[in-house]
Amino acid sequence: GATINKTGVLKFKATRVGKDTMLSQIIKIVEDAMGSKAPIQLLADKVSFYFVPAVILIAIISGVIWFLALQQFSMALTVFVAVLIIACPCALGLATPTAVMMGTGLAAKNGILIKSSKALEAAKDVNMVVFDKTGTLTKGEPVVTDILSVTEFSIGNSQFSKNELTILEIAASVEKNSEHPLAEAIVNKANQSGIKVSEVKNFQAIPGKGAEGTLKGKKILIGTRKLMQDNKISVDLIEDKMAALEDQGKTSMILASDGKIMGIIAVAHPLKENSIEAVKILHKMGKSVAIITGDNERVAKAITNQVDA
């Protein structure tokens, strides 16, 4: 979805069609929620089961008494109808399902999917809201903010240089084969810098860690500390730099070539415009707010400080 093929030919295989597609399943969830019964509705139905016959019986008795007392059928009918209207037994059975249908329908229009009426009723008792970080609190469109080379660490210079452009070229060459948002940010930065990427062989994406490939006969790794540790590459030299970047809320990726670390590429996730406001509103409602992310703890804490400012 939302993909434009500007050049070349693509072959697609439909793995889900019709009722099995995600959109159809979302529609079904909303429909099921509208048709489901909340616990309070079950109680209303149970009360209505006894309440409705009782009201009808009382209305009949009232009408009969007034007819016997005044011998006026019109007055007796008026009393009979008045008792039914005042007691309004229909409202008891209709109010709850109507409220559920309106609630789930309006929520769906605003992008909120409610799985069932039970979940809707339980929402009032929620005391903690947990947000995913990327794409929820943040825009999900990361941008490259820092490129640091190991050679510059030794002379204390972190300005853009030829070494850093080389790091960006190598990283973009590997990451152009990846679909990860961080990889896309690196490739976009390379395109903006006018860098031409090279062909990489033996590319492999490593979920949760990074990616690897062979460039001009050298094994290139780009990713997390864990990826480096798995390949027996020490990160002690760059740990301080990594920590400093992560304290700023930036996700740092390490680039290594043939077992030697070349540098760091830092990527930031800009907050959405309304994230801070949303968190403030939840706090005013007395709700606790938490972030869950696949990123490291420093970045998570930095984002937390930004939205909880």
C-alpha positions in Angstrom: 0.0 0.0 0.0 1.0 3.6 -0.7 3.9 2.4 -2.9 4.8 4.1 -6.2 6.9 2.2 -8.8 8.5 4.8 -10.9 10.7 2.6 -12.9 11.1 -1.1 -13.6 8.7 -4.0 -13.4 7.3 -5.5 -10.2 5.6 -8.9 -9.8 3.2 -9.3 -6.9 1.6 -12.3 -5.3 -1.6 -11.7 -3.3 -1.2 -13.7 0.0 -4.5 -12.3 1.4 -7.6 -11.3 -0.6 -11.2 -10.4 0.2 -12.2 -11.0 3.8 -8.7 -12.1 4.7 -7.1 -8.6 4.1 -6.1 -6.4 7.0 -8.7 -3.8 6.0 -11.5 -6.4 6.0 -10.4 -7.6 9.4 -10.4 -4.1 10.8 -13.9 -3.6 9.5 -15.0 -6.9 11.1 -13.5 -5.8 14.4 -15.5 -2.6 14.4 -18.7 -4.4 13.3 -18.2 -7.1 16.0 -17.6 -4.4 18.6 -20.9 -2.7 17.6 -22.8 -5.9 17.8 -21.2 -7.2 21.0 -22.8 -6.7 24.4 -21.0 -5.0 27.2 -21.4 -6.4 30.8 -23.6 -3.4 31.7 -25.8 -4.2 28.7 -26.3 -7.8 29.9 -27.5 -6.4 33.2 -29.8 -4.0 31.4 -31.3 -6.9 29.4 -31.8 -8.9 32.5 -33.6 -6.0 34.3 -35.6 -5.4 31.2 -36.7 -9.0 31.1 -38.6 -8.5 34.4 -39.2 -4.7 34.2 -41.1 -4.6 30.9 -43.8 -7.1 31.8 -44.1 -5.5 35.2 -44.6 -2.0 33.7 -47.2 -3.3 31.2 -49.1 -5.1 34.0 -49.1 -1.9 36.1 -50.3 0.2 33.1 -53.1 -2.3 32.5 -54.1 -2.3 36.2 -54.0 1.5 36.2 -56.2 1.8 33.1 -58.7 -0.7 34.5 -59.0 1.1 37.8 -59.6 4.5 36.2 -62.1 2.9 33.8 -64.0 1.4 36.7 -63.9 4.6 38.7 -65.0 7.1 35.9 -66.5 4.8 33.3 -64.5 6.7 30.6 -62.6 4.7 28.2 -60.6 7.7 26.8 -59.4 8.6 30.3 -58.5 5.0 31.1 -56.5 4.8 27.8 -54.8 8.0 28.6 -53.7 6.7 32.0 -52.6 3.4 30.4 -50.4 5.2 27.8 -49.1 7.7 30.4 -47.8 4.9 32.6 -46.0 3.2 29.7 -44.4 6.5 28.6 -43.3 7.6 32.1 -41.8 4.2 32.9 -40.3 4.0 29.4 -39.1 0.4 29.5 -37.8 0.6 25.9 -35.2 3.1 26.8 -33.6 0.7 29.3 -32.9 -1.9 26.6 -32.0 0.5 23.8 -29.9 3.2 25.5 -26.8 1.0 26.1 -26.5 -0.7 22.7 -27.1 2.7 21.0 -24.3 4.3 23.1 -22.0 1.4 22.3 -22.7 1.7 18.5 -22.1 5.5 18.6 -19.0 5.1 20.7 -17.3 2.5 18.5 -18.4 4.2 15.3 -17.0 7.6 16.3 -13.8 6.1 17.6 -13.2 4.3 14.3 -13.6 7.6 12.4 -10.9 9.0 14.6 -8.5 6.1 14.1 -9.3 4.3 17.3 -10.3 0.6 17.0 -12.3 -0.8 19.9 -12.2 -4.6 19.8 -15.4 -5.2 21.9 -18.0 -3.5 24.0 -16.4 -5.0 27.1 -13.1 -3.2 26.2 -15.1 0.1 25.7 -16.6 -0.3 29.2 -13.3 -1.2 30.8 -11.6 1.9 29.3 -12.9 4.1 32.1 -10.9 2.0 34.6 -7.6 2.3 32.7 -4.9 3.8 34.8 -1.9 3.4 32.5 -1.5 4.2 28.8 1.4 2.6 27.0 2.6 4.1 23.7 4.9 2.6 21.1 7.7 5.1 20.3 8.4 5.0 16.6 5.5 6.2 14.5 3.2 6.9 17.5 4.9 9.4 19.7 7.5 10.1 16.9 6.8 10.8 13.3 8.3 7.6 12.2 10.4 9.4 9.6 13.9 9.4 11.1 16.6 11.7 9.9 20.4 11.4 10.1 21.8 14.0 12.5 25.4 12.9 13.2 28.1 11.1 11.3 31.3 10.4 13.4 34.4 8.6 12.3 36.8 6.8 14.6 39.8 8.6 13.1 38.3 11.9 14.2 37.7 10.7 17.7 41.4 10.8 18.3 41.8 14.4 17.3 38.5 15.5 18.8 36.9 16.8 15.7 33.3 15.9 14.8 32.7 18.1 11.8 31.7 16.7 8.5 34.8 15.5 6.6 35.9 13.2 3.9 36.0 10.3 6.3 32.4 10.9 7.4 31.2 11.0 3.8 33.0 7.7 3.2 31.2 6.3 6.2 27.8 7.5 4.8 28.6 6.0 1.4 29.5 2.6 2.8 26.5 2.6 5.1 24.0 3.7 2.4 25.4 1.0 0.0 24.5 -1.7 2.5 21.3 -0.1 3.8 19.8 0.5 0.4 18.8 -3.2 0.4 16.9 -2.9 3.7 13.3 -1.8 4.4 14.0 -0.6 7.9 13.1 3.1 8.5 16.6 3.8 9.9 18.1 2.4 6.7 15.8 4.6 4.7 17.1 7.6 6.6 20.7 6.8 5.8 19.9 6.2 2.1 18.0 9.5 2.0 20.9 11.4 3.6 23.3 9.9 1.0 21.0 11.0 -1.8 20.8 14.5 -0.4 24.6 14.6 -0.2 25.0 13.6 -3.8 26.7 10.3 -2.9 26.5 7.4 -5.4 26.1 4.1 -3.6 27.9 1.0 -4.6 26.7 -2.6 -5.2 26.7 -4.8 -2.2 26.8 -8.6 -2.3 25.6 -11.2 0.3 23.3 -8.7 1.9 21.5 -9.9 5.0 19.1 -8.1 7.3 19.5 -9.2 11.0 16.2 -8.5 12.8 16.7 -6.3 15.9 20.4 -5.9 15.3 21.2 -4.4 11.9 22.5 -5.6 8.5 25.6 -7.0 6.8 27.0 -7.3 3.3 30.1 -7.6 1.3 31.4 -4.4 -0.4 34.6 -4.6 -2.6 35.6 -7.9 -0.9 35.2 -6.5 2.7 32.6 -7.6 5.2 30.5 -4.6 6.2 28.4 -4.6 9.4 26.1 -1.8 10.4 23.9 -1.9 13.5 23.7 -2.2 17.3 26.3 -3.0 20.0 24.8 -6.5 20.0 25.6 -7.0 16.3 29.2 -6.0 17.0 29.5 -8.3 20.1 28.1 -11.2 18.1 30.9 -10.7 15.6 33.5 -10.3 18.4 34.1 -6.6 17.7 34.8 -4.4 20.8 32.8 -1.2 21.1 34.8 0.2 24.0 36.5 2.9 21.8 33.1 4.4 20.9 31.0 3.7 24.0 31.3 7.3 25.3 30.3 8.8 22.0 27.4 6.4 21.7 26.1 7.2 25.2 26.3 10.9 24.5 24.3 10.6 21.4 21.7 8.3 23.0 21.3 10.7 25.9 20.1 13.2 23.3 17.4 10.8 22.1 19.3 9.7 19.0 19.5 6.1 17.8 23.2 5.3 17.1 24.4 2.7 14.6 27.9 1.4 14.4 29.6 0.8 11.1 32.4 -1.8 10.9 34.6 -3.1 8.1 36.4 -6.4 8.3 36.1 -6.5 12.1 37.2 -2.9 12.7 34.9 -0.1 13.7 34.9 2.8 11.2 32.4 5.2 12.9 28.9 6.0 14.1 25.8 7.2 12.3 23.2 8.8 14.6 19.5 9.1 13.6 16.8 11.1 15.4 13.1 10.5 15.5 11.3 13.9 15.6 8.3 14.0 17.9 4.8 14.4 16.4 3.4 17.9 17.0 0.6 16.7 19.3 2.6 14.1 21.3 3.5 16.4 24.2 -0.1 17.7 24.4 -1.5 14.2 24.4 0.7 13.1 27.3 -0.1 16.2 29.3 -3.9 15.6 28.8 -3.5 12.0 30.0 -1.5 13.2 33.1 -4.3 15.7 33.9 -6.7 12.8 33.7 -4.6 11.0 36.4 -3.3 8.3 34.0 0.3 7.0 34.0 2.0 7.0 30.7 4.8 4.7 29.5 6.8 4.1 26.3 7.6 0.7 24.8 10.3 0.5 22.2 12.8 -1.8 20.6 15.4 1.0 21.0 17.8 1.1 23.9 17.1 2.5 27.3 19.0 5.8 26.9 17.0 6.7 23.8 13.7 5.7 25.5 14.5 7.9 28.5 15.5 10.9 26.3 12.2 10.7 24.4 10.4 10.3 27.7 12.0 13.6 28.9 11.0 15.3 25.7 7.3 14.4 25.8 7.1 14.9 29.6 8.7 18.3 29.5 
